[in-house]
Amino acid sequence: MIKQILKKLFKLILNTVPRPLLIRLSYTIRPILAFFLKGKTYTDPIDGKSFKSFLPYGYGSQRNNVLSPSTLSLERHRLLWLYLKNETDFFIAEKKVLHFAPEQAFYKRFRNMKNLNYVTTDLNSPLADVKADICNLPFNDNEFDVILCNHVLEHIPDDTKAMQELYRVLKAGGIGIFQIPQDLNRSITFEDNTITDKKERAKIFGQYDHVRVYGRDYFDKLRSIGFKVEAVDYTQTISPEKITEYCLAKGEIIPVVYK
């Protein structure tokens, strides 16, 4: 009964409260949620804290047990953290990083890392250092060693221009991670600008403010811009027990790009 109430409440909040306000409110709510859900069943690998359950999340159909009470990370954030920590030198090498729409799970942690020159950008986020349009970035060519642009491109009408800008500001030899919600059963990306009703858009695109559903051709589009692309299924390297403990989505792909 409590789980059903939580699911309805979270769905209502996600679909009615503007994202910048949500970010501000979460700093007050997060420690309360973490306190009441303390336990030993599931662990957030980002901060190492454990809970009896994670929270539900989703704009349309709610996914159970996916939102960490302590960091507010989702499956994709925890998977990305593990990939960066175990497979890259992100946490030890000196790098200039550009982070689009910075997620709260990462923001303070990356900001406090002495090896990073960490720049955040977004049009609306209160966590953004630079308010900028991804299709017209105020940065120099070949400026950043690392670009994190996760769950952003599905919001951008001209994603080709956005990808070109990402390519332009990434250094030669640099790395980018551009996660998106992707339907791997689709070969071709779907978009339809004639669908304007918010409920209908949420039903078809997964969220009312998404403009497309990416298919497997997403990787080819990145390659057409000039990127070298690896579609990394990192959960293949993680034990089933850890996938369950960390509440990861088995088979989720991390799109890793290089210039």
C-alpha positions as CSV (number, residue, x, y, z in Angstrom):
1,M,0.0,0.0,0.0
2,I,2.8,2.4,1.0
3,K,4.7,1.5,-2.2
4,Q,1.7,2.3,-4.4
5,I,1.2,5.7,-2.6
6,L,4.9,6.5,-3.2
7,K,4.7,5.6,-6.8
8,K,1.7,7.9,-7.4
9,L,3.2,10.7,-5.4
10,F,6.6,10.5,-7.3
11,K,4.8,10.4,-10.7
12,L,2.7,13.4,-9.8
13,I,5.8,15.4,-8.6
14,L,7.8,14.5,-11.7
15,N,5.1,15.6,-14.1
16,T,4.1,18.8,-12.3
17,V,7.1,20.4,-10.6
18,P,9.6,22.2,-12.8
19,R,13.0,20.5,-12.9
20,P,15.0,23.5,-11.4
21,L,12.6,23.5,-8.4
22,L,12.9,19.8,-8.1
23,I,16.6,20.1,-7.8
24,R,16.4,22.7,-5.1
25,L,13.8,20.7,-3.1
26,S,15.7,17.5,-3.3
27,Y,18.5,18.8,-1.1
28,T,16.0,19.1,1.8
29,I,14.1,15.8,1.1
30,R,17.1,13.6,0.4
31,P,18.4,13.2,4.0
32,I,14.9,12.4,5.3
33,L,14.4,9.7,2.7
34,A,17.8,8.2,3.4
35,F,17.2,8.1,7.1
36,F,13.9,6.2,6.9
37,L,15.0,3.7,4.3
38,K,18.3,2.7,6.0
39,G,18.9,-1.1,5.7
40,K,21.2,-3.7,4.2
41,T,19.5,-5.0,1.1
42,Y,20.6,-2.6,-1.6
43,T,23.8,-0.4,-1.9
44,D,24.5,2.7,-3.8
45,P,28.0,2.3,-5.1
46,I,28.4,6.1,-5.5
47,D,28.5,6.7,-1.7
48,G,28.6,3.1,-0.4
49,K,25.4,3.6,1.7
50,S,22.9,0.7,2.0
51,F,19.1,0.7,2.3
52,K,16.2,-1.7,2.7
53,S,14.8,-0.5,-0.6
54,F,15.3,2.2,-3.2
55,L,12.5,4.5,-4.4
56,P,10.3,4.2,-7.5
57,Y,10.8,6.5,-10.4
58,G,9.3,7.3,-13.8
59,Y,7.3,10.0,-15.7
60,G,5.0,7.4,-17.2
61,S,5.0,3.9,-15.9
62,Q,7.0,3.8,-12.6
63,R,10.0,1.5,-12.2
64,N,10.3,0.0,-8.7
65,N,13.4,0.2,-6.6
66,V,15.6,2.4,-8.8
67,L,16.1,5.8,-7.2
68,S,18.8,5.9,-4.5
69,P,17.6,7.7,-1.3
70,S,21.0,9.1,-0.6
71,T,22.5,10.3,-4.0
72,L,19.2,10.3,-6.0
73,S,21.0,8.3,-8.6
74,L,19.2,6.1,-11.1
75,E,20.4,2.8,-12.7
76,R,22.3,4.7,-15.4
77,H,24.1,6.9,-13.0
78,R,25.3,4.0,-10.8
79,L,26.5,2.1,-13.9
80,L,28.3,5.2,-15.3
81,W,30.0,5.7,-11.9
82,L,31.3,2.1,-11.9
83,Y,32.5,2.4,-15.5
84,L,34.4,5.6,-14.9
85,K,35.9,4.3,-11.7
86,N,36.9,0.9,-12.9
87,E,37.6,1.4,-16.6
88,T,39.0,4.9,-17.0
89,D,41.5,7.3,-15.4
90,F,38.8,9.9,-14.7
91,F,39.4,9.9,-11.0
92,I,43.2,10.2,-11.1
93,A,44.3,12.0,-14.2
94,E,44.2,15.8,-14.7
95,K,41.3,16.5,-17.1
96,K,39.2,19.4,-18.2
97,V,35.6,18.2,-18.1
98,L,32.4,19.6,-19.6
99,H,29.3,18.2,-17.9
100,F,25.8,19.0,-19.5
101,A,22.8,19.1,-17.2
102,P,24.9,17.9,-14.2
103,E,23.2,15.2,-12.2
104,Q,23.1,15.7,-8.4
105,A,24.6,12.3,-7.8
106,F,27.8,13.5,-9.5
107,Y,27.8,17.3,-9.1
108,K,29.5,17.9,-5.8
109,R,31.7,14.8,-6.1
110,F,33.1,15.9,-9.4
111,R,33.4,19.5,-8.3
112,N,35.5,18.5,-5.3
113,M,37.9,16.3,-7.3
114,K,41.3,18.1,-7.4
115,N,42.3,16.4,-10.7
116,L,39.4,17.9,-12.6
117,N,38.9,21.3,-14.1
118,Y,35.1,20.9,-14.0
119,V,32.7,23.0,-16.0
120,T,29.0,22.5,-16.0
121,T,26.5,23.8,-18.5
122,D,22.8,23.9,-19.2
123,L,20.1,26.4,-20.2
124,N,18.0,26.0,-17.0
125,S,19.7,24.0,-14.3
126,P,20.7,25.8,-11.1
127,L,23.8,23.6,-11.0
128,A,25.2,25.0,-14.3
129,D,28.2,27.3,-14.3
130,V,27.6,28.4,-17.9
131,K,24.0,28.9,-19.2
132,A,24.4,27.8,-22.9
133,D,22.5,26.3,-25.8
134,I,24.1,22.9,-26.7
135,C,23.7,23.8,-30.4
136,N,25.7,27.0,-30.0
137,L,28.3,26.5,-27.3
138,P,30.5,29.4,-26.0
139,F,33.6,27.2,-25.8
140,N,36.8,27.0,-28.0
141,D,37.5,24.2,-30.4
142,N,39.3,21.2,-28.9
143,E,38.8,22.5,-25.3
144,F,37.7,19.5,-23.2
145,D,39.3,16.2,-22.4
146,V,36.0,14.7,-21.3
147,I,32.4,15.5,-22.1
148,L,29.5,14.0,-20.2
149,C,26.2,14.6,-21.9
150,N,23.7,12.1,-20.5
151,H,19.9,12.1,-21.2
152,V,20.1,15.4,-23.0
153,L,20.1,14.8,-26.7
154,E,16.6,13.3,-26.7
155,H,15.3,16.8,-25.6
156,I,17.1,18.7,-28.5
157,P,15.2,19.2,-31.7
158,D,18.3,19.6,-33.8
159,D,20.4,16.8,-32.4
160,T,22.7,16.8,-35.4
161,K,23.8,20.4,-34.6
162,A,24.2,19.5,-31.0
163,M,26.5,16.5,-31.9
164,Q,28.6,18.7,-34.1
165,E,29.1,21.1,-31.3
166,L,30.1,18.3,-28.9
167,Y,32.6,17.1,-31.5
168,R,34.0,20.6,-32.0
169,V,34.7,21.3,-28.4
170,L,36.1,17.8,-27.6
171,K,39.9,17.5,-27.8
172,A,41.5,15.2,-30.2
173,G,42.1,12.0,-28.2
174,G,39.3,13.0,-25.8
175,I,36.4,10.9,-24.6
176,G,32.7,11.5,-24.3
177,I,29.8,9.6,-22.8
178,F,26.4,10.4,-24.3
179,Q,23.8,8.2,-22.7
180,I,20.3,8.4,-24.0
181,P,17.0,6.5,-23.4
182,Q,17.2,4.0,-26.3
183,D,14.9,1.3,-27.7
184,L,17.4,-1.3,-28.9
185,N,14.5,-3.1,-30.6
186,R,14.2,-0.2,-33.0
187,S,16.6,0.0,-35.9
188,I,15.5,3.5,-36.8
189,T,15.0,6.5,-34.5
190,F,11.5,7.8,-34.3
191,E,10.3,11.4,-34.0
192,D,7.0,13.2,-34.9
193,N,6.7,16.9,-34.3
194,T,2.9,16.8,-35.0
195,I,2.3,15.1,-31.6
196,T,1.9,18.1,-29.2
197,D,-0.3,16.7,-26.4
198,K,1.9,16.2,-23.3
199,K,0.2,13.0,-22.2
200,E,0.4,11.5,-25.7
201,R,4.1,12.6,-25.9
202,A,4.8,10.9,-22.6
203,K,3.1,7.8,-23.8
204,I,5.0,7.6,-27.1
205,F,8.4,9.1,-26.2
206,G,8.6,8.1,-22.6
207,Q,8.6,11.6,-21.3
208,Y,6.5,14.7,-22.2
209,D,9.6,16.8,-23.1
210,H,11.4,14.2,-25.2
211,V,11.4,14.8,-29.0
212,R,12.4,11.3,-30.2
213,V,12.9,7.7,-29.3
214,Y,16.4,6.7,-30.3
215,G,17.0,3.3,-32.0
216,R,20.1,1.4,-32.8
217,D,21.0,3.9,-35.5
218,Y,22.0,6.4,-32.8
219,F,25.6,5.0,-32.9
220,D,25.8,5.4,-36.6
221,K,24.6,9.0,-36.4
222,L,27.4,9.7,-33.9
223,R,29.9,8.1,-36.3
224,S,28.6,10.2,-39.1
225,I,29.6,13.3,-37.1
226,G,33.2,12.0,-36.9
227,F,33.2,10.2,-33.5
228,K,34.6,6.8,-33.0
229,V,31.9,5.0,-31.0
230,E,31.9,2.0,-28.6
231,A,28.5,0.7,-27.4
232,V,29.6,-0.7,-24.0
233,D,27.4,-3.2,-22.3
234,Y,29.2,-2.8,-19.0
235,T,26.7,-5.0,-17.0
236,Q,28.3,-8.0,-18.8
237,T,31.3,-7.5,-16.5
238,I,29.3,-7.3,-13.3
239,S,28.1,-10.3,-11.3
240,P,24.3,-10.9,-11.1
241,E,24.6,-10.5,-7.3
242,K,26.1,-7.0,-7.7
243,I,23.6,-6.0,-10.4
244,T,20.8,-6.8,-7.9
245,E,22.6,-5.2,-5.0
246,Y,23.3,-2.0,-6.9
247,C,19.9,-1.9,-8.6
248,L,21.4,-1.8,-12.1
249,A,19.5,-2.3,-15.4
250,K,21.1,-5.4,-17.0
251,G,21.9,-4.9,-20.6
252,E,22.0,-1.0,-20.5
253,I,24.4,0.3,-23.0
254,I,26.9,3.1,-22.3
255,P,27.7,5.0,-25.6
256,V,31.4,5.9,-25.3
257,V,32.8,8.2,-28.0
258,Y,36.3,9.3,-29.0
259,K,37.7,12.0,-31.2
